[in-house]
Amino acid sequence: MTAKHRREQPAEFNDPLSGNRAIAVGFPLFLLYFNGVISIDALVMRALQRDKQRKLSHLIAIYGHTHLMKAMIEQLAVTGDANIGPTSSIYQFLNAVDHEFSTPLILALRNQRNGVVKLLAN
């Protein structure tokens, strides 16, 4: 298995409420399950706010969730498609435009989400 396709094993722990063994799942994997998609590439391209054609990256930028943006970028770097350039998943995630032609960076700037702006600018 190559380094690109190696997945971290989820951490196991005992659930304090039930006492049963449980597995910690990261945000990107939870989103895959919650949205009923099996590919992170499909999740990146899905419009979550259909009226404005906003995708996941737009919503994360609007609400300023720096840790979620970082988690998605890291997950896409590990499990995204092998393409490089405008067709890659990470490129499409970071440069997606909504119906007003706004990217996640523009939305983060408009909403004064400085943490997300710094992350996207680097």
N, CA, C and O atoms as a Tinker XYZ file with bonds, in Angstrom:
   488  protein
     1  N      0.844000   -1.168000    0.000000    73     2
     2  CA     0.000000    0.000000    0.000000    64     1     3
     3  C      0.893000    1.235000    0.000000    63     2     4     5
     4  O      1.806000    1.330000    0.820000    81     3
     5  N      0.652000    2.166000   -0.888000    73     3     6
     6  CA     1.469000    3.367000   -0.977000    64     5     7
     7  C      1.125000    4.324000    0.142000    63     6     8     9
     8  O      0.085000    4.204000    0.790000    81     7
     9  N      2.026000    5.287000    0.362000    73     7    10
    10  CA     1.804000    6.262000    1.429000    64     9    11
    11  C      0.565000    7.111000    1.152000    63    10    12    13
    12  O     -0.111000    7.543000    2.085000    81    11
    13  N      0.264000    7.350000   -0.119000    73    11    14
    14  CA    -0.888000    8.176000   -0.469000    64    13    15
    15  C     -2.198000    7.506000   -0.064000    63    14    16    17
    16  O     -3.149000    8.178000    0.332000    81    15
    17  N     -2.241000    6.180000   -0.166000    73    15    18
    18  CA    -3.484000    5.471000    0.104000    64    17    19
    19  C     -3.530000    4.860000    1.505000    63    18    20    21
    20  O     -4.482000    4.154000    1.840000    81    19
    21  N     -2.526000    5.122000    2.315000    73    19    22
    22  CA    -2.515000    4.588000    3.671000    64    21    23
    23  C     -3.478000    5.406000    4.525000    63    22    24    25
    24  O     -3.422000    6.636000    4.534000    81    23
    25  N     -4.339000    4.732000    5.223000    73    23    26
    26  CA    -5.300000    5.411000    6.084000    64    25    27
    27  C     -4.937000    5.172000    7.532000    63    26    28    29
    28  O     -4.523000    4.080000    7.921000    81    27
    29  N     -5.100000    6.214000    8.318000    73    27    30
    30  CA    -4.859000    6.069000    9.742000    64    29    31
    31  C     -5.963000    5.209000   10.339000    63    30    32    33
    32  O     -7.133000    5.327000    9.977000    81    31
    33  N     -5.567000    4.354000   11.249000    73    31    34
    34  CA    -6.555000    3.522000   11.930000    64    33    35
    35  C     -7.249000    4.362000   12.999000    63    34    36    37
    36  O     -6.581000    5.050000   13.771000    81    35
    37  N     -8.576000    4.315000   13.055000    73    35    38
    38  CA    -9.294000    5.076000   14.079000    64    37    39
    39  C     -8.932000    4.590000   15.468000    63    38    40    41
    40  O     -8.694000    3.401000   15.679000    81    39
    41  N     -8.893000    5.514000   16.413000    73    39    42
    42  CA    -8.572000    5.171000   17.797000    64    41    43
    43  C     -9.787000    4.524000   18.451000    63    42    44    45
    44  O    -10.922000    4.957000   18.250000    81    43
    45  N     -9.532000    3.488000   19.231000    73    43    46
    46  CA   -10.614000    2.825000   19.961000    64    45    47
    47  C    -10.614000    3.328000   21.400000    63    46    48    49
    48  O     -9.563000    3.643000   21.958000    81    47
    49  N    -11.797000    3.401000   21.989000    73    47    50
    50  CA   -11.927000    3.830000   23.377000    64    49    51
    51  C    -13.197000    3.227000   23.947000    63    50    52    53
    52  O    -14.035000    2.715000   23.205000    81    51
    53  N    -13.342000    3.285000   25.265000    73    51    54
    54  CA   -14.558000    2.813000   25.920000    64    53    55
    55  C    -15.518000    3.988000   26.066000    63    54    56    57
    56  O    -15.165000    5.024000   26.631000    81    55
    57  N    -16.722000    3.819000   25.556000    73    55    58
    58  CA   -17.745000    4.850000   25.638000    64    57    59
    59  C    -18.130000    5.037000   27.104000    63    58    60    61
    60  O    -18.546000    4.078000   27.753000    81    59
    61  N    -17.999000    6.265000   27.644000    73    59    62
    62  CA   -18.287000    6.463000   29.071000    64    61    63
    63  C    -19.763000    6.279000   29.431000    63    62    64    65
    64  O    -20.082000    5.984000   30.583000    81    63
    65  N    -20.660000    6.448000   28.465000    73    63    66
    66  CA   -22.083000    6.304000   28.775000    64    65    67
    67  C    -22.542000    4.856000   28.763000    63    66    68    69
    68  O    -23.264000    4.421000   29.661000    81    67
    69  N    -22.125000    4.109000   27.746000    73    67    70
    70  CA   -22.591000    2.728000   27.639000    64    69    71
    71  C    -21.565000    1.713000   28.139000    63    70    72    73
    72  O    -21.917000    0.571000   28.438000    81    71
    73  N    -20.308000    2.120000   28.232000    73    71    74
    74  CA   -19.261000    1.196000   28.627000    64    73    75
    75  C    -18.800000    0.285000   27.508000    63    74    76    77
    76  O    -17.897000   -0.528000   27.704000    81    75
    77  N    -19.416000    0.410000   26.318000    73    75    78
    78  CA   -19.042000   -0.413000   25.169000    64    77    79
    79  C    -17.816000    0.153000   24.474000    63    78    80    81
    80  O    -17.495000    1.334000   24.603000    81    79
    81  N    -17.146000   -0.707000   23.740000    73    79    82
    82  CA   -15.989000   -0.292000   22.951000    64    81    83
    83  C    -16.490000    0.529000   21.763000    63    82    84    85
    84  O    -17.450000    0.141000   21.098000    81    83
    85  N    -15.849000    1.648000   21.501000    73    83    86
    86  CA   -16.263000    2.538000   20.415000    64    85    87
    87  C    -15.038000    2.951000   19.605000    63    86    88    89
    88  O    -13.904000    2.768000   20.046000    81    87
    89  N    -15.272000    3.502000   18.433000    73    87    90
    90  CA   -14.196000    3.946000   17.552000    64    89    91
    91  C    -14.364000    5.442000   17.306000    63    90    92    93
    92  O    -15.451000    5.911000   16.968000    81    91
    93  N    -13.267000    6.184000   17.483000    73    91    94
    94  CA   -13.288000    7.621000   17.195000    64    93    95
    95  C    -13.170000    7.815000   15.690000    63    94    96    97
    96  O    -12.266000    7.268000   15.058000    81    95
    97  N    -14.074000    8.585000   15.124000    73    95    98
    98  CA   -14.100000    8.828000   13.685000    64    97    99
    99  C    -13.898000   10.314000   13.444000    63    98   100   101
   100  O    -14.507000   11.143000   14.122000    81    99
   101  N    -13.044000   10.660000   12.477000    73    99   102
   102  CA   -12.783000   12.048000   12.163000    64   101   103
   103  C    -13.946000   12.699000   11.424000    63   102   104   105
   104  O    -14.850000   12.022000   10.934000    81   103
   105  N    -13.904000   14.012000   11.355000    73   103   106
   106  CA   -14.962000   14.791000   10.719000    64   105   107
   107  C    -15.205000   14.401000    9.261000    63   106   108   109
   108  O    -16.360000   14.214000    8.880000    81   107
   109  N    -14.172000   14.272000    8.434000    73   107   110
   110  CA   -14.444000   13.913000    7.029000    64   109   111
   111  C    -15.137000   12.568000    6.867000    63   110   112   113
   112  O    -16.024000   12.428000    6.025000    81   111
   113  N    -14.744000   11.577000    7.663000    73   111   114
   114  CA   -15.378000   10.265000    7.557000    64   113   115
   115  C    -16.813000   10.308000    8.057000    63   114   116   117
   116  O    -17.680000    9.624000    7.514000    81   115
   117  N    -17.070000   11.106000    9.087000    73   115   118
   118  CA   -18.440000   11.282000    9.561000    64   117   119
   119  C    -19.306000   11.903000    8.469000    63   118   120   121
   120  O    -20.442000   11.477000    8.262000    81   119
   121  N    -18.775000   12.908000    7.769000    73   119   122
   122  CA   -19.532000   13.551000    6.697000    64   121   123
   123  C    -19.863000   12.578000    5.570000    63   122   124   125
   124  O    -20.952000   12.633000    4.999000    81   123
   125  N    -18.936000   11.701000    5.254000    73   123   126
   126  CA   -19.207000   10.694000    4.223000    64   125   127
   127  C    -20.397000    9.839000    4.634000    63   126   128   129
   128  O    -21.306000    9.604000    3.838000    81   127
   129  N    -20.389000    9.379000    5.869000    73   127   130
   130  CA   -21.474000    8.540000    6.371000    64   129   131
   131  C    -22.784000    9.321000    6.419000    63   130   132   133
   132  O    -23.815000    8.832000    5.958000    81   131
   133  N    -22.747000   10.530000    6.973000    73   131   134
   134  CA   -23.949000   11.341000    7.153000    64   133   135
   135  C    -24.607000   11.692000    5.820000    63   134   136   137
   136  O    -25.834000   11.730000    5.733000    81   135
   137  N    -23.815000   11.947000    4.790000    73   135   138
   138  CA   -24.353000   12.320000    3.478000    64   137   139
   139  C    -24.591000   11.130000    2.566000    63   138   140   141
   140  O    -25.089000   11.297000    1.453000    81   139
   141  N    -24.248000    9.946000    3.012000    73   139   142
   142  CA   -24.520000    8.747000    2.231000    64   141   143
   143  C    -23.688000    8.619000    0.971000    63   142   144   145
   144  O    -24.151000    8.062000   -0.025000    81   143
   145  N    -22.469000    9.124000    1.001000    73   143   146
   146  CA   -21.577000    8.973000   -0.150000    64   145   147
   147  C    -20.382000    8.126000    0.276000    63   146   148   149
   148  O    -20.012000    8.102000    1.450000    81   147
   149  N    -19.794000    7.444000   -0.676000    73   147   150
   150  CA   -18.676000    6.572000   -0.341000    64   149   151
   151  C    -17.333000    7.148000   -0.773000    63   150   152   153
   152  O    -16.285000    6.584000   -0.459000    81   151
   153  N    -17.357000    8.252000   -1.482000    73   151   154
   154  CA   -16.129000    8.848000   -1.978000    64   153   155
   155  C    -16.015000   10.280000   -1.493000    63   154   156   157
   156  O    -16.974000   11.048000   -1.569000    81   155
   157  N    -14.843000   10.637000   -0.996000    73   155   158
   158  CA   -14.647000   12.018000   -0.554000    64   157   159
   159  C    -14.701000   12.968000   -1.744000    63   158   160   161
   160  O    -15.063000   14.135000   -1.593000    81   159
   161  N    -14.344000   12.476000   -2.923000    73   159   162
   162  CA   -14.426000   13.292000   -4.137000    64   161   163
   163  C    -15.881000   13.678000   -4.431000    63   162   164   165
   164  O    -16.153000   14.807000   -4.839000    81   163
   165  N    -16.810000   12.746000   -4.224000    73   163   166
   166  CA   -18.228000   13.033000   -4.440000    64   165   167
   167  C    -18.749000   14.019000   -3.405000    63   166   168   169
   168  O    -19.596000   14.857000   -3.713000    81   167
   169  N    -18.245000   13.921000   -2.180000    73   167   170
   170  CA   -18.657000   14.838000   -1.125000    64   169   171
   171  C    -18.215000   16.265000   -1.437000    63   170   172   173
   172  O    -18.965000   17.213000   -1.205000    81   171
   173  N    -17.013000   16.419000   -1.957000    73   171   174
   174  CA   -16.469000   17.740000   -2.284000    64   173   175
   175  C    -17.309000   18.422000   -3.359000    63   174   176   177
   176  O    -17.482000   19.641000   -3.326000    81   175
   177  N    -17.832000   17.654000   -4.308000    73   175   178
   178  CA   -18.568000   18.232000   -5.432000    64   177   179
   179  C    -20.058000   18.407000   -5.170000    63   178   180   181
   180  O    -20.744000   19.030000   -5.981000    81   179
   181  N    -20.580000   17.881000   -4.073000    73   179   182
   182  CA   -22.015000   17.947000   -3.783000    64   181   183
   183  C    -22.395000   19.337000   -3.272000    63   182   184   185
   184  O    -21.753000   19.872000   -2.367000    81   183
   185  N    -23.432000   19.909000   -3.851000    73   183   186
   186  CA   -23.959000   21.198000   -3.390000    64   185   187
   187  C    -24.813000   20.959000   -2.155000    63   186   188   189
   188  O    -25.843000   20.290000   -2.232000    81   187
   189  N    -24.398000   21.497000   -1.024000    73   187   190
   190  CA   -25.128000   21.304000    0.221000    64   189   191
   191  C    -26.191000   22.378000    0.420000    63   190   192   193
   192  O    -27.216000   22.129000    1.055000    81   191
   193  N    -25.955000   23.547000   -0.111000    73   191   194
   194  CA   -26.936000   24.620000   -0.092000    64   193   195
   195  C    -27.349000   24.833000   -1.543000    63   194   196   197
   196  O    -26.731000   25.615000   -2.266000    81   195
   197  N    -28.384000   24.141000   -1.956000    73   195   198
   198  CA   -28.727000   24.085000   -3.382000    64   197   199
   199  C    -29.148000   25.425000   -3.969000    63   198   200   201
   200  O    -28.829000   25.716000   -5.121000    81   199
   201  N    -29.858000   26.247000   -3.199000    73   199   202
   202  CA   -30.325000   27.514000   -3.751000    64   201   203
   203  C    -29.174000   28.438000   -4.152000    63   202   204   205
   204  O    -29.298000   29.198000   -5.113000    81   203
   205  N    -28.059000   28.378000   -3.427000    73   203   206
   206  CA   -26.899000   29.214000   -3.749000    64   205   207
   207  C    -25.747000   28.408000   -4.337000    63   206   208   209
   208  O    -24.674000   28.953000   -4.595000    81   207
   209  N    -25.967000   27.105000   -4.552000    73   207   210
   210  CA   -24.947000   26.205000   -5.100000    64   209   211
   211  C    -23.664000   26.226000   -4.265000    63   210   212   213
   212  O    -22.559000   26.213000   -4.807000    81   211
   213  N    -23.826000   26.258000   -2.942000    73   211   214
   214  CA   -22.662000   26.265000   -2.051000    64   213   215
   215  C    -22.310000   24.852000   -1.649000    63   214   216   217
   216  O    -23.170000   24.031000   -1.331000    81   215
   217  N    -21.025000   24.601000   -1.675000    73   215   218
   218  CA   -20.502000   23.289000   -1.322000    64   217   219
   219  C    -19.955000   23.328000    0.106000    63   218   220   221
   220  O    -20.006000   24.359000    0.777000    81   219
   221  N    -19.441000   22.208000    0.548000    73   219   222
   222  CA   -18.926000   22.068000    1.903000    64   221   223
   223  C    -17.868000   23.117000    2.219000    63   222   224   225
   224  O    -17.882000   23.701000    3.303000    81   223
   225  N    -16.961000   23.361000    1.298000    73   223   226
   226  CA   -15.884000   24.327000    1.547000    64   225   227
   227  C    -16.441000   25.733000    1.777000    63   226   228   229
   228  O    -15.899000   26.486000    2.587000    81   227
   229  N    -17.514000   26.092000    1.076000    73   227   230
   230  CA   -18.132000   27.405000    1.265000    64   229   231
   231  C    -18.708000   27.528000    2.680000    63   230   232   233
   232  O    -18.508000   28.540000    3.352000    81   231
   233  N    -19.418000   26.499000    3.121000    73   231   234
   234  CA   -20.056000   26.557000    4.434000    64   233   235
   235  C    -19.031000   26.582000    5.564000    63   234   236   237
   236  O    -19.213000   27.293000    6.552000    81   235
   237  N    -17.969000   25.818000    5.422000    73   235   238
   238  CA   -16.922000   25.837000    6.435000    64   237   239
   239  C    -16.292000   27.224000    6.507000    63   238   240   241
   240  O    -16.019000   27.723000    7.599000    81   239
   241  N    -16.057000   27.852000    5.352000    73   239   242
   242  CA   -15.453000   29.182000    5.315000    64   241   243
   243  C    -16.384000   30.243000    5.892000    63   242   244   245
   244  O    -15.932000   31.125000    6.622000    81   243
   245  N    -17.673000   30.171000    5.578000    73   243   246
   246  CA   -18.637000   31.156000    6.083000    64   245   247
   247  C    -18.705000   31.135000    7.604000    63   246   248   249
   248  O    -18.720000   32.183000    8.250000    81   247
   249  N    -18.746000   29.935000    8.170000    73   247   250
   250  CA   -18.883000   29.819000    9.618000    64   249   251
   251  C    -17.549000   29.849000   10.359000    63   250   252   253
   252  O    -17.531000   29.870000   11.589000    81   251
   253  N    -16.432000   29.851000    9.629000    73   251   254
   254  CA   -15.123000   30.035000   10.232000    64   253   255
   255  C    -14.580000   28.862000   11.014000    63   254   256   257
   256  O    -13.847000   29.051000   11.984000    81   255
   257  N    -14.928000   27.648000   10.608000    73   255   258
   258  CA   -14.448000   26.457000   11.312000    64   257   259
   259  C    -13.071000   26.050000   10.787000    63   258   260   261
   260  O    -12.948000   25.194000    9.911000    81   259
   261  N    -12.051000   26.679000   11.339000    73   259   262
   262  CA   -10.677000   26.451000   10.879000    64   261   263
   263  C    -10.269000   24.994000   11.034000    63   262   264   265
   264  O     -9.660000   24.422000   10.130000    81   263
   265  N    -10.597000   24.389000   12.167000    73   263   266
   266  CA   -10.202000   23.002000   12.406000    64   265   267
   267  C    -10.864000   22.047000   11.409000    63   266   268   269
   268  O    -10.260000   21.047000   11.020000    81   267
   269  N    -12.102000   22.347000   10.992000    73   267   270
   270  CA   -12.775000   21.493000   10.023000    64   269   271
   271  C    -12.165000   21.669000    8.625000    63   270   272   273
   272  O    -12.005000   20.698000    7.886000    81   271
   273  N    -11.831000   22.902000    8.275000    73   271   274
   274  CA   -11.189000   23.154000    6.981000    64   273   275
   275  C     -9.851000   22.426000    6.917000    63   274   276   277
   276  O     -9.517000   21.808000    5.906000    81   275
   277  N     -9.091000   22.505000    8.004000    73   275   278
   278  CA    -7.788000   21.832000    8.050000    64   277   279
   279  C     -7.962000   20.314000    7.947000    63   278   280   281
   280  O     -7.202000   19.649000    7.243000    81   279
   281  N     -8.955000   19.770000    8.643000    73   279   282
   282  CA    -9.204000   18.325000    8.599000    64   281   283
   283  C     -9.576000   17.876000    7.187000    63   282   284   285
   284  O     -9.111000   16.833000    6.727000    81   283
   285  N    -10.405000   18.650000    6.499000    73   283   286
   286  CA   -10.791000   18.288000    5.129000    64   285   287
   287  C     -9.605000   18.361000    4.178000    63   286   288   289
   288  O     -9.440000   17.486000    3.329000    81   287
   289  N     -8.776000   19.393000    4.309000    73   287   290
   290  CA    -7.598000   19.522000    3.443000    64   289   291
   291  C     -6.655000   18.350000    3.673000    63   290   292   293
   292  O     -6.134000   17.774000    2.717000    81   291
   293  N     -6.434000   17.995000    4.926000    73   291   294
   294  CA    -5.559000   16.857000    5.238000    64   293   295
   295  C     -6.125000   15.556000    4.689000    63   294   296   297
   296  O     -5.386000   14.742000    4.134000    81   295
   297  N     -7.424000   15.355000    4.839000    73   295   298
   298  CA    -8.056000   14.127000    4.340000    64   297   299
   299  C     -7.972000   14.056000    2.815000    63   298   300   301
   300  O     -7.709000   12.990000    2.257000    81   299
   301  N     -8.191000   15.172000    2.148000    73   299   302
   302  CA    -8.095000   15.187000    0.684000    64   301   303
   303  C     -6.665000   14.941000    0.220000    63   302   304   305
   304  O     -6.449000   14.317000   -0.819000    81   303
   305  N     -5.702000   15.421000    0.971000    73   303   306
   306  CA    -4.303000   15.186000    0.608000    64   305   307
   307  C     -3.951000   13.705000    0.705000    63   306   308   309
   308  O     -3.111000   13.211000   -0.046000    81   307
   309  N     -4.597000   12.999000    1.634000    73   307   310
   310  CA    -4.311000   11.576000    1.837000    64   309   311
   311  C     -5.140000   10.688000    0.912000    63   310   312   313
   312  O     -4.601000    9.779000    0.281000    81   311
   313  N     -6.446000   10.944000    0.826000    73   311   314
   314  CA    -7.331000   10.011000    0.123000    64   313   315
   315  C     -7.963000   10.554000   -1.139000    63   314   316   317
   316  O     -8.729000    9.844000   -1.792000    81   315
   317  N     -7.667000   11.788000   -1.503000    73   315   318
   318  CA    -8.260000   12.353000   -2.714000    64   317   319
   319  C     -7.750000   11.669000   -3.955000    63   318   320   321
   320  O     -6.884000   10.796000   -3.887000    81   319
   321  N     -8.290000   12.068000   -5.096000    73   319   322
   322  CA    -7.867000   11.433000   -6.345000    64   321   323
   323  C     -6.414000   11.779000   -6.664000    63   322   324   325
   324  O     -5.839000   12.687000   -6.064000    81   323
   325  N     -5.841000   11.065000   -7.590000    73   323   326
   326  CA    -4.431000   11.210000   -7.916000    64   325   327
   327  C     -4.159000   12.324000   -8.917000    63   326   328   329
   328  O     -3.002000   12.582000   -9.247000    81   327
   329  N     -5.193000   12.985000   -9.404000    73   327   330
   330  CA    -4.996000   14.047000  -10.389000    64   329   331
   331  C     -4.289000   15.246000   -9.777000    63   330   332   333
   332  O     -4.387000   15.501000   -8.576000    81   331
   333  N     -3.585000   15.968000  -10.617000    73   331   334
   334  CA    -2.911000   17.192000  -10.206000    64   333   335
   335  C     -3.462000   18.316000  -11.066000    63   334   336   337
   336  O     -3.680000   18.133000  -12.264000    81   335
   337  N     -3.688000   19.471000  -10.469000    73   335   338
   338  CA    -4.187000   20.604000  -11.237000    64   337   339
   339  C     -5.670000   20.819000  -11.044000    63   338   340   341
   340  O     -6.232000   20.389000  -10.037000    81   339
   341  N     -6.324000   21.488000  -12.010000    73   339   342
   342  CA    -7.724000   21.893000  -11.845000    64   341   343
   343  C     -8.720000   20.750000  -11.688000    63   342   344   345
   344  O     -9.852000   20.985000  -11.264000    81   343
   345  N     -8.336000   19.529000  -12.014000    73   343   346
   346  CA    -9.275000   18.419000  -11.869000    64   345   347
   347  C     -9.102000   17.671000  -10.547000    63   346   348   349
   348  O     -9.857000   16.738000  -10.273000    81   347
   349  N     -8.134000   18.054000   -9.726000    73   347   350
   350  CA    -7.912000   17.345000   -8.467000    64   349   351
   351  C     -8.969000   17.724000   -7.446000    63   350   352   353
   352  O     -9.543000   18.811000   -7.508000    81   351
   353  N     -9.221000   16.832000   -6.516000    73   351   354
   354  CA   -10.242000   17.049000   -5.490000    64   353   355
   355  C     -9.901000   18.230000   -4.600000    63   354   356   357
   356  O    -10.775000   19.029000   -4.262000    81   355
   357  N     -8.646000   18.343000   -4.220000    73   355   358
   358  CA    -8.265000   19.424000   -3.315000    64   357   359
   359  C     -8.391000   20.774000   -4.013000    63   358   360   361
   360  O     -8.789000   21.757000   -3.387000    81   359
   361  N     -8.059000   20.833000   -5.292000    73   359   362
   362  CA    -8.217000   22.070000   -6.068000    64   361   363
   363  C     -9.692000   22.443000   -6.153000    63   362   364   365
   364  O    -10.053000   23.604000   -5.963000    81   363
   365  N    -10.538000   21.467000   -6.436000    73   363   366
   366  CA   -11.974000   21.721000   -6.561000    64   365   367
   367  C    -12.576000   22.122000   -5.212000    63   366   368   369
   368  O    -13.492000   22.943000   -5.162000    81   367
   369  N    -12.067000   21.551000   -4.126000    73   367   370
   370  CA   -12.555000   21.893000   -2.790000    64   369   371
   371  C    -12.212000   23.338000   -2.439000    63   370   372   373
   372  O    -13.060000   24.067000   -1.927000    81   371
   373  N    -10.985000   23.754000   -2.708000    73   371   374
   374  CA   -10.529000   25.079000   -2.317000    64   373   375
   375  C    -10.957000   26.182000   -3.279000    63   374   376   377
   376  O    -11.035000   27.345000   -2.882000    81   375
   377  N    -11.234000   25.843000   -4.531000    73   375   378
   378  CA   -11.548000   26.858000   -5.547000    64   377   379
   379  C    -12.967000   26.750000   -6.090000    63   378   380   381
   380  O    -13.261000   27.277000   -7.162000    81   379
   381  N    -13.837000   26.079000   -5.368000    73   379   382
   382  CA   -15.229000   25.942000   -5.811000    64   381   383
   383  C    -15.904000   27.316000   -5.811000    63   382   384   385
   384  O    -15.658000   28.139000   -4.929000    81   383
   385  N    -16.752000   27.549000   -6.805000    73   383   386
   386  CA   -17.493000   28.817000   -6.860000    64   385   387
   387  C    -18.986000   28.541000   -6.683000    63   386   388   389
   388  O    -19.508000   27.523000   -7.137000    81   387
   389  N    -19.650000   29.473000   -6.011000    73   387   390
   390  CA   -21.095000   29.357000   -5.851000    64   389   391
   391  C    -21.786000   30.152000   -6.949000    63   390   392   393
   392  O    -21.133000   30.571000   -7.905000    81   391
   393  N    -23.086000   30.369000   -6.835000    73   391   394
   394  CA   -23.815000   31.060000   -7.905000    64   393   395
   395  C    -23.433000   32.533000   -8.012000    63   394   396   397
   396  O    -23.717000   33.167000   -9.029000    81   395
   397  N    -22.790000   33.095000   -6.975000    73   395   398
   398  CA   -22.309000   34.478000   -7.018000    64   397   399
   399  C    -20.827000   34.550000   -7.410000    63   398   400   401
   400  O    -20.212000   35.614000   -7.334000    81   399
   401  N    -20.260000   33.410000   -7.829000    73   399   402
   402  CA   -18.850000   33.284000   -8.203000    64   401   403
   403  C    -17.908000   33.588000   -7.038000    63   402   404   405
   404  O    -16.820000   34.129000   -7.235000    81   403
   405  N    -18.333000   33.238000   -5.831000    73   403   406
   406  CA   -17.505000   33.409000   -4.642000    64   405   407
   407  C    -16.823000   32.099000   -4.301000    63   406   408   409
   408  O    -17.450000   31.040000   -4.325000    81   407
   409  N    -15.545000   32.169000   -3.985000    73   407   410
   410  CA   -14.787000   31.002000   -3.539000    64   409   411
   411  C    -14.807000   30.972000   -2.005000    63   410   412   413
   412  O    -15.228000   31.947000   -1.382000    81   411
   413  N    -14.365000   29.881000   -1.390000    73   411   414
   414  CA   -14.297000   29.848000    0.071000    64   413   415
   415  C    -13.434000   30.974000    0.650000    63   414   416   417
   416  O    -13.761000   31.524000    1.702000    81   415
   417  N    -12.345000   31.316000   -0.022000    73   415   418
   418  CA   -11.498000   32.403000    0.469000    64   417   419
   419  C    -12.253000   33.732000    0.473000    63   418   420   421
   420  O    -12.169000   34.484000    1.443000    81   419
   421  N    -12.975000   34.022000   -0.577000    73   419   422
   422  CA   -13.748000   35.267000   -0.646000    64   421   423
   423  C    -14.814000   35.300000    0.452000    63   422   424   425
   424  O    -15.016000   36.333000    1.091000    81   423
   425  N    -15.494000   34.174000    0.671000    73   423   426
   426  CA   -16.527000   34.119000    1.711000    64   425   427
   427  C    -15.927000   34.271000    3.106000    63   426   428   429
   428  O    -16.528000   34.907000    3.972000    81   427
   429  N    -14.758000   33.696000    3.328000    73   427   430
   430  CA   -14.087000   33.848000    4.623000    64   429   431
   431  C    -13.687000   35.306000    4.847000    63   430   432   433
   432  O    -13.813000   35.822000    5.957000    81   431
   433  N    -13.208000   35.968000    3.800000    73   431   434
   434  CA   -12.862000   37.391000    3.908000    64   433   435
   435  C    -14.093000   38.243000    4.200000    63   434   436   437
   436  O    -14.053000   39.115000    5.069000    81   435
   437  N    -15.185000   37.995000    3.480000    73   435   438
   438  CA   -16.429000   38.753000    3.681000    64   437   439
   439  C    -16.972000   38.620000    5.090000    63   438   440   441
   440  O    -17.516000   39.571000    5.652000    81   439
   441  N    -16.818000   37.422000    5.658000    73   439   442
   442  CA   -17.363000   37.148000    6.986000    64   441   443
   443  C    -16.335000   37.318000    8.103000    63   442   444   445
   444  O    -16.588000   36.940000    9.247000    81   443
   445  N    -15.186000   37.882000    7.771000    73   443   446
   446  CA   -14.113000   38.165000    8.731000    64   445   447
   447  C    -13.698000   36.937000    9.529000    63   446   448   449
   448  O    -13.564000   36.994000   10.752000    81   447
   449  N    -13.498000   35.842000    8.835000    73   447   450
   450  CA   -13.044000   34.587000    9.458000    64   449   451
   451  C    -11.531000   34.479000    9.249000    63   450   452   453
   452  O    -11.062000   33.769000    8.359000    81   451
   453  N    -10.776000   35.198000   10.090000    73   451   454
   454  CA    -9.336000   35.349000    9.896000    64   453   455
   455  C     -8.573000   34.030000    9.955000    63   454   456   457
   456  O     -7.601000   33.854000    9.220000    81   455
   457  N     -8.987000   33.111000   10.801000    73   455   458
   458  CA    -8.304000   31.818000   10.883000    64   457   459
   459  C     -8.403000   31.040000    9.584000    63   458   460   461
   460  O     -7.420000   30.456000    9.127000    81   459
   461  N     -9.586000   31.031000    8.988000    73   459   462
   462  CA    -9.787000   30.337000    7.718000    64   461   463
   463  C     -9.034000   31.055000    6.597000    63   462   464   465
   464  O     -8.462000   30.409000    5.720000    81   463
   465  N     -9.033000   32.387000    6.626000    73   463   466
   466  CA    -8.311000   33.157000    5.613000    64   465   467
   467  C     -6.829000   32.813000    5.651000    63   466   468   469
   468  O     -6.219000   32.581000    4.607000    81   467
   469  N     -6.239000   32.776000    6.854000    73   467   470
   470  CA    -4.821000   32.426000    6.980000    64   469   471
   471  C     -4.543000   31.022000    6.463000    63   470   472   473
   472  O     -3.552000   30.794000    5.768000    81   471
   473  N     -5.413000   30.091000    6.802000    73   471   474
   474  CA    -5.233000   28.705000    6.354000    64   473   475
   475  C     -5.313000   28.604000    4.827000    63   474   476   477
   476  O     -4.490000   27.930000    4.208000    81   475
   477  N     -6.293000   29.266000    4.225000    73   475   478
   478  CA    -6.468000   29.198000    2.778000    64   477   479
   479  C     -5.389000   29.963000    2.029000    63   478   480   481
   480  O     -5.028000   29.595000    0.911000    81   479
   481  N     -4.869000   31.027000    2.640000    73   479   482
   482  CA    -3.829000   31.828000    1.976000    64   481   483
   483  C     -2.491000   31.098000    1.958000    63   482   484   485
   484  O     -1.651000   31.361000    1.097000    81   483
   485  N     -2.291000   30.188000    2.896000    73   483   486
   486  CA    -1.025000   29.435000    2.928000    64   485   487
   487  C     -1.153000   28.253000    2.109000    63   486   488
   488  O     -0.205000   27.476000    1.995000    81   487
